[in-house]
Amino acid sequence: MASLSLKHIYKVYDGGVKAVNDFNMEIEDKEFIVFVGPSGCGKSTTLRMIAGLEEISAGELMIGDEVVNDVEPKDRNIAMVFQNYALYPHMTVRENMEFALKLKKLPQEEIDRQVNEAARILDITQYLDRKPRALSGGQRQRVSLGRAIVRSPKVFLLDEPLSNLDAKLRAQMRTEISKLHDRLQTTFIYVTHDQVEAMTMGTRIVVMKLGYVQQIDTPQNLYNYPGNVFVAGFIGTPQMNFFEATLKKNGDKVEITFANNRKLTVPAKNFIKAKSKYFDGETTVIMGIRPEDIHIDESFVMENPDTVIETEVGIVEDLGSESIVYCDLDPESNADLTDTKSRLVIKVDPRTKVYKGDKIKVAFDGGRIHLFDKETENTILPRIPASNEISAKVEHGVLKVLGNDITLPSAISLADGDYELSIPTDAILIDGARGETQEFEDLVEPNNYETKYLNKKAPVCSLRSFAPIAPVAMGEKLDATVVNKELVNKTVLLELDVGGEILFAIAPESVDLEKVQISIDLKRVQFRRGGEVVKEPLAERNNLSAHLISEKAGKKTFNYLLKVEDCNFLSTKTISDKLITASGRKVFSVNLAVDFTPYGVVKAEDGIKASVTNILDYGTEKFAELNINGKTVNMFIPSDLDLNEGDYVTVAVNPYTLGIVDSDRDIRVI
Ligand code: ADP
């Protein structure tokens, strides 16, 4: 039994093939995780890195509480089952199964007990004395499962274990492996390219494409809320129908126009989480609808007149339990039914009698329409919207927004007029949520981190203190009513009514009130006028270039130093270890980029020289805009620091909050 943690995991094969990019996932004990995706997407590579059969190029892998990047496969307490069984042909089934236990030098009595128990679970007791070649494929796969079971591993890894079996046996083994998981109560990670296996077996599924994770979610959520066109098309058979479409908002309805001017009208509240820019009647989006969400039966068609279209039946495939009807949305044209632009696939009850050439009426289920951005192919109906799009007015330095007046701080000085605001969903602070009354200083932990100059043995100084990641005091408070609460995975999304407008916000766990007070973290708001950005939010990360260097500390000892711009900082062990793991001997020549928040840079006695080009006062917090070798860096100004435009200041970065990217290979190391 074990949890697993994969952080920024990369695999770069010799020759530069990036098979896995920035894989991040927390796997809980006893989960059944399935990695799924087309051939070559990096599933097996990821599994093999977990097994220890493939070196991890960068990132951190933990099994339980232990970092196992450098732990030998045999010491990871995992068992792996392969597609090709990997049994010893000259040994009997019993000998194959007891092999690992014999290596462990367990007493024979105990070995027999475990092998017999595993054989009983897998129903192979009668074959224990046979050699593998005298077994069918399904039986051989049971033996290799048995060999894994007797080792009582913390984690079971299965690499396409059923792909050598015929369809019927595969279906049977699928249920058996699920039962085995229930029974063993152990973490399973299962690789397959078969979406049916993924959907039926996984507690959570990782969908991968070309080395990148596309989405990690439960089978139901992947089906109901696919995050992009790829996932939408990959999960579900027959595939989801996709059409280019435009959306026009009319009052509380949205009109969808697609495929030769066909129109559907659906309630605007179905699309409440989408950005308003998509509803101008011009922007092309991709509409998706699953074959099972289009209905042909008379009662549904009668009850949903707003989503009915007429079409002509092309081909009917009767599969017994269901019929797949391929309709032609453009029978006049020469396009045939392989042209997905004019083809509509519908899944119907096989008792519904429709024939080629029939003109039929079908109704879309308006609540199950998916919408994607045409360029990015990402959903425009995210379960947690990234931001709220709100209109506002500025008059004499006062922001009139959401039925309230907010005095704009000096960092945001805007001319009078109408504005559109993007307010990130997590930039809405809710009563008591983010340290409303917590003084910034209370959160600061003293930290004796040292800095030194390069080539100059300056006295080593310890820094005053480092700031936490993001303490924000609440600004002007607005009254809000909680209209709806939705649990999205582990996050509570609030739908708030503020001054008659809807605002999405992330709830702190404590909120179970109907009325709350909110404030807007103004430094994170983007202001636009007539579509043009006039004020960007404060950058959340700063970037500087860096190198790792080593310096002799004693006869045989070295200090690793992180040279950021022209200043050396003593590296932490974590940083140097991770950099060395990622680049080996070449580590000192790798160009690095370090990133950190405005709270991760502080005034120091020794460090990087900077000039203050601007003071950004957001009311509740102040920041200094610094110039460091021509690069702009924002630094949080604690209340006891007096800093003004035109000042020179020496700063250091907090190594504990640093992100580090290998810029040569575009790999995030930390
Ligand atoms: P999957 O299991 O999803 O089919 P793999 O993890 O086997 O995919 O492979 C991912 C990518 O890495 C593919 O492009 C594959 O060609 C490449 N690859 C796999 N093994 C090696 C290797 N030993 N050397 C170089 N490239 C490899």
Boltz pocket constraint, residues with backbone or C-beta under 6 A from the ligand:
constraints:
  - pocket:
      binder: B
      contacts: [[A, 13], [A, 14], [A, 17], [A, 18], [A, 19], [A, 37], [A, 38], [A, 39], [A, 40], [A, 41], [A, 42], [A, 43], [A, 44], [A, 45], [A, 46]]
      max_distance: 6.0
